[in-house]
Amino acid sequence: MKKLVIVLALALLSGVAAGCYRQDMRTVVFHVPRMGSAECIKIIQDGLSAVEGIQSAQPDLGSRTIAVTYDSRKLSIKNIEYVITGAGFDVNDSKARPGTREKLPAACR
């Protein structure tokens, strides 16, 4: 009986530990109206690539959008918008942080 309890406890512990390493990958498309050149894309991608939990960022210059695949257990949509607005760009309904747009190259303002 004692061995059965130990085996069940170990099985439960291993199940809980395995759950800590799960990911919940999601892809969300963000509208970035001033993303008008390759230079702008690079600035945004550089900012996003520095964030843990973002797997990829695929821009579409024609529609001025960027599809971001991220782990929703580590980040939220607002975290991603914060990074983009911090780079100097409006995104969805969020405005660029004050003073950041002026630092961008002319093609991105």
Secondary structure, DSSP 4 states (H G I P E B T S, - for coil): -HHHHHHHHHHHHHHHHHHTT---EEEEEEE-TT--SHHHHHHHHHHHHTSTTEEEEEEETTTTEEEEEEETTT--HHHHHHHHHHTT--BTTBPPPTTTGGGS-GGG-
